[in-house]
Amino acid sequence: MKLGASTDHPAFVGAPGGRASPVFCAFGFKKEIPVIFFFSSADSLAYDRVPEEFIYPVNRRILLGTAVFALIVPSTIADTFPASGPLVSGKVARLRLGRAAAPKKAPLAVRRAIWAGNQLRSKPYRYGGGHKSFDDHGYDCSGTVSYVLGAAGLLASPMSSTEFRGFGKGGRGRWITVYAREGHTFAVIAGLRIDTTPWDNSSNRWAPRWQTTERLPRGFETRHPVGL
């Protein structure tokens, strides 16, 4: 498949499989655990905040992913994604006026994925959008999922719906689950679904948005990032 091609259209038949490195982003570690993350929390929404210095325990696999991510992801790509955003207490993300607040107890990779999803809430649906680059003017379903996972440090480049069928490990994840089939992909992150179809969209238009209702996973491959 040519770079930039999409599998988000129902008429899509197939595409060669791809590989992505399931890596994770963390910053500043001491010994093996815990990891100390530093980030700003500038945001206008009235959500609870955590202190700028925050400790969260992670396993060795995530620490290894930190080093790999630093090697394979250029700084120009890292600058594409937000480093901070709204937070809420607990382990479940909350939606307010279309914008998601990340749970304080979630790993940094999960929080970054959620904040990145907020960046797409004003973007239109565009077939093939988000495939040539994470940074685009519009996004289709796999471009949307690629964007949030790229922000989390879990992808080095965008993937198609078919390629997501082999992403990470099989089954649901603790924090992030990707649902993929030929023609469509969506993800559930800390309890919120990010999707492009108008399954729970009052405008009844295709667009990358956070949604609160569950979607039946029938016909989808269920995948998750290693460690999450």
Secondary structure per residue as TSV (DSSP state, phi and psi in degrees):
chain	resnum	aa	ss	phi	psi
A	1	M	-	360.0	137.9
A	2	K	-	-69.5	150.6
A	3	L	T	-59.4	129.2
A	4	G	T	100.5	-10.7
A	5	A	-	-71.8	155.3
A	6	S	-	-125.2	153.8
A	7	T	-	-113.3	21.5
A	8	D	-	-87.7	1.2
A	9	H	S	-98.2	139.5
A	10	P	T	-56.5	-23.0
A	11	A	T	-83.9	-2.9
A	12	F	-	-65.9	136.5
A	13	V	-	-100.1	-46.8
A	14	G	-	-177.7	165.9
A	15	A	-	-153.7	152.7
A	16	P	-	-62.1	143.9
A	17	G	-	-68.5	157.0
A	18	G	-	-131.2	165.4
A	19	R	-	-122.3	143.6
A	20	A	-	-135.2	149.8
A	21	S	-	-89.6	115.2
A	22	P	-	-75.9	95.7
A	23	V	-	-122.3	166.8
A	24	F	-	-131.8	153.2
A	25	C	-	-112.0	125.8
A	26	A	-	-145.5	163.6
A	27	F	-	-136.8	131.7
A	28	G	-	67.3	91.9
A	29	F	B	-116.4	154.8
A	30	K	-	-122.5	120.1
A	31	K	S	55.4	-135.2
A	32	E	S	-92.0	-48.1
A	33	I	S	-146.7	154.6
A	34	P	-	-85.4	173.6
A	35	V	E	-99.4	139.4
A	36	I	E	-106.0	121.6
A	37	F	E	-104.1	140.0
A	38	F	E	-118.9	126.6
A	39	F	-	-156.6	157.8
A	40	S	-	-87.7	157.3
A	41	S	-	-127.5	34.5
A	42	A	-	-70.9	118.5
A	43	D	-	-165.1	151.5
A	44	S	S	-91.8	-14.3
A	45	L	S	-74.1	153.3
A	46	A	-	-88.9	66.4
A	47	Y	-	-109.6	158.0
A	48	D	-	-65.9	152.6
A	49	R	-	-121.9	157.8
A	50	V	-	-104.6	159.2
A	51	P	-	-61.0	160.4
A	52	E	S	-64.4	-30.4
A	53	E	E	-99.9	123.7
A	54	F	E	-140.8	132.9
A	55	I	E	-111.7	130.7
A	56	Y	E	-141.3	125.5
A	57	P	-	-74.1	137.6
A	58	V	-	-135.7	163.2
A	59	N	-	-89.0	174.2
A	60	R	H	-63.2	-33.1
A	61	R	H	-62.4	-40.6
A	62	I	H	-69.0	-37.5
A	63	L	H	-62.7	-40.0
A	64	L	H	-64.7	-39.4
A	65	G	H	-61.3	-32.2
A	66	T	H	-57.7	-47.0
A	67	A	H	-66.7	-41.0
A	68	V	H	-64.5	-43.0
A	69	F	H	-59.4	-41.4
A	70	A	H	-63.4	-28.0
A	71	L	H	-84.3	-35.6
A	72	I	H	-99.3	-17.3
A	73	V	S	-105.1	115.6
A	74	P	-	-63.5	154.2
A	75	S	H	-64.6	-29.1
A	76	T	H	-64.0	-33.8
A	77	I	H	-72.4	-42.8
A	78	A	H	-59.5	-33.5
A	79	D	T	-70.7	-14.6
A	80	T	T	-69.6	-28.5
A	81	F	S	-104.1	150.6
A	82	P	-	-70.9	144.5
A	83	A	S	-100.5	-4.4
A	84	S	-	-152.2	170.4
A	85	G	-	175.3	-173.9
A	86	P	-	-67.4	147.1
A	87	L	E	-127.5	157.0
A	88	V	E	-141.8	149.7
A	89	S	S	-65.6	153.2
A	90	G	S	96.8	-157.9
A	91	K	S	-118.2	4.2
A	92	V	S	-119.7	133.7
A	93	A	-	-71.3	149.9
A	94	R	E	-124.7	145.8
A	95	L	E	-108.9	131.6
A	96	R	E	-140.3	118.0
A	97	L	T	53.3	39.7
A	98	G	T	82.9	-3.5
A	99	R	E	-112.5	133.6
A	100	A	E	-93.7	138.5
A	101	A	E	-102.1	127.2
A	102	A	E	-79.3	142.9
A	103	P	E	-70.2	137.4
A	104	K	T	-60.3	-32.1
A	105	K	T	-85.5	-0.4
A	106	A	S	-78.1	150.7
A	107	P	-	-60.0	156.8
A	108	L	H	-57.5	-38.4
A	109	A	H	-58.7	-39.4
A	110	V	H	-69.2	-43.5
A	111	R	H	-62.4	-40.9
A	112	R	H	-65.3	-37.8
A	113	A	H	-61.4	-42.4
A	114	I	H	-66.5	-45.5
A	115	W	H	-62.6	-35.3
A	116	A	H	-66.3	-39.1
A	117	G	H	-59.0	-34.0
A	118	N	H	-63.7	-29.3
A	119	Q	H	-66.0	-22.3
A	120	L	T	-93.5	-5.3
A	121	R	T	-66.7	-16.4
A	122	S	T	-106.4	3.0
A	123	K	-	-85.7	145.8
A	124	P	-	-84.4	164.1
A	125	Y	B	-76.0	134.9
A	126	R	-	-143.5	121.4
A	127	Y	T	-59.6	123.1
A	128	G	T	86.5	-2.2
A	129	G	T	-70.7	137.4
A	130	G	T	83.2	16.2
A	131	H	S	-101.1	-40.5
A	132	K	S	-73.1	-31.0
A	133	S	-	-154.0	153.4
A	134	F	S	-62.5	-33.3
A	135	D	S	-90.9	113.7
A	136	D	-	-148.3	170.9
A	137	H	S	-87.9	-19.0
A	138	G	-	-153.9	162.9
A	139	Y	B	-139.7	142.7
A	140	D	-	-96.3	-170.2
A	141	C	H	-64.5	-50.5
A	142	S	H	-72.9	-27.5
A	143	G	H	-65.1	-36.8
A	144	T	H	-65.8	-48.8
A	145	V	H	-65.4	-38.2
A	146	S	H	-60.6	-40.7
A	147	Y	H	-62.0	-48.9
A	148	V	H	-69.6	-35.7
A	149	L	H	-73.6	-31.5
A	150	G	H	-64.9	-39.9
A	151	A	H	-63.3	-32.1
A	152	A	T	-79.1	-7.2
A	153	G	T	82.7	20.0
A	154	L	S	-98.9	-11.4
A	155	L	-	-135.6	142.0
A	156	A	S	-92.6	-20.6
A	157	S	S	-155.1	158.5
A	158	P	-	-61.9	153.1
A	159	M	-	-124.6	157.8
A	160	S	-	-88.5	169.5
A	161	S	H	-59.0	-43.3
A	162	T	H	-64.0	-40.9
A	163	E	H	-65.1	-32.5
A	164	F	H	-66.5	-16.9
A	165	R	T	-67.5	-16.9
A	166	G	T	-113.8	13.7
A	167	F	S	-72.4	139.0
A	168	G	S	54.6	-129.9
A	169	K	E	-120.0	158.1
A	170	G	E	-73.1	152.3
A	171	G	S	96.1	174.6
A	172	R	-	-79.1	147.5
A	173	G	-	-95.8	167.5
A	174	R	S	-70.4	-38.5
A	175	W	S	-116.6	-37.3
A	176	I	E	-130.1	129.5
A	177	T	E	-130.1	130.2
A	178	V	E	-106.9	131.7
A	179	Y	E	-111.7	121.9
A	180	A	E	-137.1	144.0
A	181	R	E	-150.5	171.7
A	182	E	T	-67.1	112.4
A	183	G	T	112.5	-20.7
A	184	H	E	-159.0	149.2
A	185	T	E	-145.3	140.8
A	186	F	E	-145.9	171.2
A	187	A	E	-140.0	152.0
A	188	V	E	-117.4	123.0
A	189	I	E	-125.5	116.2
A	190	A	T	50.4	37.9
A	191	G	T	96.0	-10.1
A	192	L	E	-108.4	141.3
A	193	R	E	-97.2	131.7
A	194	I	E	-109.6	124.1
A	195	D	E	-152.2	161.4
A	196	T	S	-108.4	-15.2
A	197	T	S	-82.9	152.9
A	198	P	G	-79.9	46.2
A	199	W	G	-66.2	-38.9
A	200	D	G	-140.9	61.9
A	201	N	-	-135.2	111.6
A	202	S	T	-61.7	-25.9
A	203	S	T	-76.8	-13.4
A	204	N	-	56.6	33.2
A	205	R	S	-123.3	150.7
A	206	W	-	-72.9	128.5
A	207	A	-	-171.6	150.1
A	208	P	-	-72.5	113.8
A	209	R	E	-145.5	154.6
A	210	W	E	-76.9	141.0
A	211	Q	E	-137.3	147.4
A	212	T	-	-96.9	-20.4
A	213	T	S	-86.2	153.3
A	214	E	-	-77.4	155.4
A	215	R	-	-121.8	134.0
A	216	L	-	-61.5	127.9
A	217	P	-	-85.2	11.3
A	218	R	T	-58.6	126.8
A	219	G	T	90.0	-4.2
A	220	F	-	-103.0	144.7
A	221	E	E	-78.0	137.3
A	222	T	E	-105.5	121.0
A	223	R	E	-133.3	160.1
A	224	H	E	-150.5	154.8
A	225	P	-	-68.2	143.9
A	226	V	T	-60.9	128.7
A	227	G	T	88.2	-9.4
A	228	L	-	-126.3	360.0
